[in-house]
Amino acid sequence: MTKTRIIIRGVGGYLPEKVLTNIELATMVDTSDAWIQQRVGIRERHIAAEGQFTSDLAVEAAKRAMTAAGVTSDDIDLIIVATTTPDYTFPAAATLVQMKLGMHHGMAFDLQAVCSGFVYGIATADSHIKNGLATRALVIGAETFSRLLDWTDRTTCVLFGDGAGAAVLEKIELADNAPEQGILASALRSDGHHWQKLYVDGGPSTTGTIGHVHMQGPEVFRHAVGKITDVVYATLEKAGYTVADLDWFVPHQANKRIIEGAGAKLSLPPEKVVMTVSEHANTSAASVPLALSVAVADGRIKKGDLVMLEAMGGGFTWGASLIRW
């Protein structure tokens, strides 16, 4: 007898060349390096170049993930792009990625869950592949979030950056007595009653404009740690594990204090928590796959490790996925 599991075959990340440091940002808005680092733990962020779009970042991350997985675009039949900042209202950024990869087959669509998008995408691809709708998927989190920012608002413009991360998912069959592998469980949540705590004040159906990010920072912080830990516990319970079994926690990289608070509430040692917020800032849906790609590339995450992915974003949306690497 065998059991079906969806594994992550390879991951990859991409950051635009332009780096905007806190010191440079302090020449643009009333802030300072010390103020930013003390409150959110960010030192710098990457900014997409003029004419460089979300789909371009997504393609670069996808190529790196496919190289790591040892596959080509011919082997992919599902592309999910998690993004809040698509190139156009339509078509989906995923279809543009499909085109730029030279694909004429399979299906491609965008998923909008803001910062939780990649975790939602992992769960969605897991379900699609298990149900026979696809055989091998590219799940990408990609953002040019800098284009949603009001660069005169120091409460938001210091927090975000641009980037993309990707993962290749595929199905394997494991013998019943074989060591566990792949995506073990996911839990997804949302509560639209909190939408005004973190939102963009524009859109095709409301203002006909792109709009800018608005955030009630203390309110987001107040909800974040509790919701993060709740969904982590729910995912572990589904899979029959405890926090003590985790080798790595890869959270959304929004705020150092939120990450540390969640780690402390979960009683996770800091050395088990992957943190890239200092160098990347908050890249929304790209945050988790970028952090994951860094930890895989530097050898921290190894085959057999038990890895928890987690994110929370506007909506509110939040979710977690537990993976045996």
C-alpha positions in Angstrom: 0.0 0.0 0.0 1.1 3.6 -0.7 0.1 7.0 0.4 0.1 10.2 -1.8 2.0 13.2 -0.6 2.8 16.5 -2.3 6.4 17.5 -1.8 8.3 20.7 -2.4 10.9 19.7 -4.9 12.8 23.0 -5.1 12.6 26.7 -4.0 14.0 29.9 -5.3 14.0 33.6 -4.6 14.6 36.9 -6.4 15.2 40.4 -5.1 15.5 43.5 -7.3 18.9 45.1 -7.6 18.1 48.4 -6.0 18.5 48.5 -2.3 16.9 51.3 -0.2 18.5 51.6 3.2 17.0 53.2 6.3 19.6 55.9 6.1 18.6 56.7 2.5 14.9 56.6 3.5 15.6 59.1 6.2 16.4 61.7 3.5 13.0 61.2 2.0 10.7 61.1 5.0 10.8 62.1 8.7 12.4 58.9 10.1 15.7 57.4 11.2 17.6 54.2 11.0 17.3 53.8 14.8 13.6 54.5 14.8 12.9 51.9 12.2 15.2 49.2 13.6 13.8 49.7 17.1 10.2 49.3 16.1 10.2 46.7 13.3 13.8 45.4 12.9 14.3 46.4 9.3 17.6 47.8 7.9 16.9 47.8 4.2 14.5 46.8 1.5 14.7 46.1 -2.3 12.8 48.2 -4.8 11.8 47.2 -8.3 13.3 49.2 -11.1 11.2 51.4 -13.4 9.7 49.0 -16.0 10.2 46.0 -13.8 6.9 44.4 -13.0 5.6 41.8 -10.6 5.5 39.1 -13.3 9.2 39.8 -14.1 10.2 39.2 -10.4 8.0 36.1 -10.4 9.6 34.7 -13.5 13.1 35.1 -12.0 12.1 33.3 -8.8 10.3 30.6 -10.8 13.4 29.9 -12.9 15.5 29.5 -9.8 13.0 27.2 -8.2 12.8 25.1 -11.3 16.6 24.8 -11.5 16.7 23.7 -7.9 14.0 21.2 -8.6 15.6 19.9 -11.8 12.6 20.6 -14.0 11.7 22.9 -16.8 8.5 24.8 -17.7 7.5 21.8 -19.9 7.1 19.8 -16.6 4.8 22.4 -15.0 1.0 22.4 -15.6 -0.2 24.7 -12.8 1.0 28.2 -11.9 -0.3 30.0 -8.9 0.9 33.6 -8.3 0.0 35.0 -4.9 0.1 38.8 -5.2 -1.5 42.0 -4.2 0.3 43.9 -6.9 -0.4 42.3 -10.3 0.9 43.9 -13.4 -2.7 44.7 -14.6 -6.2 44.4 -13.2 -6.4 41.6 -15.7 -5.1 39.3 -17.1 -3.7 37.5 -14.1 0.0 37.9 -13.4 0.2 34.1 -13.5 -0.8 34.0 -17.2 2.0 36.6 -17.9 4.4 34.3 -16.1 3.2 31.4 -18.1 3.8 33.4 -21.3 7.2 34.6 -20.3 8.2 31.0 -19.5 7.2 30.0 -23.0 4.3 27.8 -21.9 1.2 27.0 -24.0 -0.2 24.3 -21.7 -1.6 23.9 -18.2 -3.5 26.5 -16.2 -2.5 29.7 -14.4 -4.3 32.0 -12.0 -3.6 34.6 -9.3 -4.5 34.2 -5.6 -5.2 37.3 -3.5 -4.7 36.8 0.3 -2.2 39.6 0.7 0.7 38.5 3.0 -0.9 35.1 3.5 -1.0 34.5 -0.2 1.9 32.0 -0.5 0.6 29.8 2.3 -2.9 29.9 0.8 -1.2 29.0 -2.6 0.6 26.0 -1.1 -2.6 24.6 0.3 -4.4 25.3 -3.0 -1.8 23.6 -5.1 -1.7 20.7 -2.6 -5.4 20.2 -3.1 -5.3 20.6 -6.9 -2.6 18.0 -7.4 -4.1 15.5 -5.0 -7.4 15.8 -6.9 -5.8 15.2 -10.3 -6.2 18.8 -11.6 -2.4 19.1 -12.0 0.7 17.0 -11.8 3.4 19.6 -11.0 2.9 23.2 -9.8 4.8 26.4 -9.5 3.6 28.4 -6.5 4.9 31.9 -6.5 4.6 34.9 -4.1 5.6 38.1 -5.9 5.1 41.7 -5.1 6.0 45.2 -6.2 4.6 46.6 -3.0 6.6 49.8 -3.2 4.0 51.0 -5.8 1.2 50.9 -3.2 3.1 53.1 -0.8 2.7 56.8 0.1 6.3 57.8 0.4 5.4 60.7 2.7 3.8 58.4 5.3 6.5 57.1 7.6 4.2 54.7 9.4 3.9 52.6 6.2 6.6 53.4 3.7 9.4 52.1 6.0 7.8 48.7 6.3 7.6 47.2 2.8 9.8 46.1 -0.1 9.7 44.2 -3.4 10.6 40.6 -4.2 9.5 37.2 -5.2 9.9 33.6 -4.0 8.7 30.4 -5.7 8.4 26.7 -5.0 7.9 23.6 -7.2 5.4 21.1 -5.9 4.9 17.6 -7.2 3.2 14.3 -6.2 5.0 11.3 -4.9 3.8 7.9 -3.7 5.2 6.7 -0.4 5.0 3.2 1.0 2.9 3.1 4.2 5.9 2.3 6.3 8.2 4.9 4.6 9.3 8.0 6.5 6.8 10.8 6.2 7.5 13.5 3.6 5.8 16.5 2.0 2.9 18.7 3.0 1.4 17.1 6.1 -1.4 19.7 7.0 -2.5 23.2 6.4 -5.0 25.5 8.2 -6.4 28.7 6.6 -8.4 31.4 8.3 -9.9 34.9 7.5 -12.1 37.5 9.2 -13.2 40.4 7.0 -14.5 42.4 10.0 -10.9 43.6 10.4 -10.4 44.9 6.9 -10.0 48.5 7.9 -7.1 47.8 10.1 -4.9 47.1 7.0 -6.0 48.0 3.6 -5.4 50.0 0.4 -7.8 52.9 -0.2 -8.4 52.3 -3.9 -9.5 49.8 -6.4 -11.3 49.3 -9.8 -14.8 49.1 -8.2 -14.4 51.9 -5.6 -12.2 54.7 -6.7 -10.8 53.5 -10.1 -7.3 54.2 -8.7 -4.6 52.1 -7.3 -4.6 53.8 -3.8 -2.1 53.6 -1.0 -1.6 51.3 2.0 -3.2 52.3 5.3 -2.6 50.5 8.5 -3.6 50.7 12.2 -0.3 49.4 13.4 -1.0 48.8 17.1 -4.3 47.0 16.2 -2.5 44.7 13.7 0.2 44.0 16.2 -2.4 43.2 18.9 -4.1 40.6 16.7 -1.1 39.1 15.0 0.6 37.1 17.7 -2.6 35.4 18.8 -3.8 34.5 15.4 -0.4 33.2 14.4 -0.1 30.9 17.3 -3.7 29.7 17.0 -3.2 28.6 13.4 0.2 27.0 14.1 -1.4 24.9 16.9 -4.3 23.9 14.7 -2.0 22.8 11.9 0.2 20.8 14.3 -2.9 19.1 15.8 -4.1 18.1 12.4 -0.8 16.3 11.7 -0.3 14.8 15.1 2.7 16.9 16.1 3.7 19.4 18.8 5.7 22.6 18.8 8.6 20.6 20.3 8.8 18.5 17.1 9.5 21.5 14.9 12.9 21.9 13.4 12.2 25.3 11.7 9.5 28.0 11.9 9.4 30.2 8.8 7.0 33.0 9.5 5.8 36.0 7.5 8.5 38.6 7.7 6.5 41.7 8.7 7.9 42.9 12.0 10.7 41.5 14.2 8.7 42.1 17.3 5.7 40.1 16.0 8.0 37.3 15.0 9.8 37.3 18.3 6.4 37.5 20.1 5.0 34.5 18.3 8.1 32.5 18.8 8.0 33.3 22.6 4.3 32.4 22.8 5.0 29.1 21.0 8.0 28.5 23.3 10.2 28.1 20.2 14.0 28.7 20.7 15.1 31.8 18.6 17.6 29.6 16.8 14.7 27.6 15.2 13.1 30.8 13.8 14.1 31.9 10.3 14.2 35.7 10.1 15.0 37.8 7.0 13.0 40.9 7.8 16.1 43.0 8.4 17.3 42.6 4.8 14.0 42.2 2.9 11.4 44.2 4.9 7.8 43.1 4.4 7.4 41.7 0.9 3.9 40.6 1.5 3.1 37.4 -0.4 6.8 37.0 -1.3 7.9 37.1 2.3 7.5 33.4 3.3 9.0 31.9 0.1 11.9 34.4 0.2 12.7 33.4 3.8 12.3 29.7 2.9 14.6 30.0 -0.1 17.3 31.7 2.0 17.1 29.0 4.7 17.3 26.2 2.2 20.1 27.8 0.2 22.3 28.3 3.3 21.8 24.7 4.4 19.7 25.3 7.6 16.7 23.5 6.2 17.6 19.9 5.3 15.9 16.8 4.1 13.8 15.3 6.9 13.3 18.5 8.8 9.9 19.4 10.0 9.1 23.0 8.8 6.2 25.2 9.7 5.3 28.0 7.3 3.0 30.8 8.7 1.6 34.1 7.5 -0.9 36.8 8.4 -2.1 39.7 6.2 -4.8 42.2 5.4 -8.3 41.0 5.4 -7.5 39.7 7.9 -6.2 36.4 6.4 -3.9 34.0 8.1 -2.7 30.5 7.7 0.0 27.8 8.2 1.4 24.8 6.5 3.4 22.0 8.0 6.0 20.3 5.7 8.3 17.4 6.2 11.2 18.5 4.0 
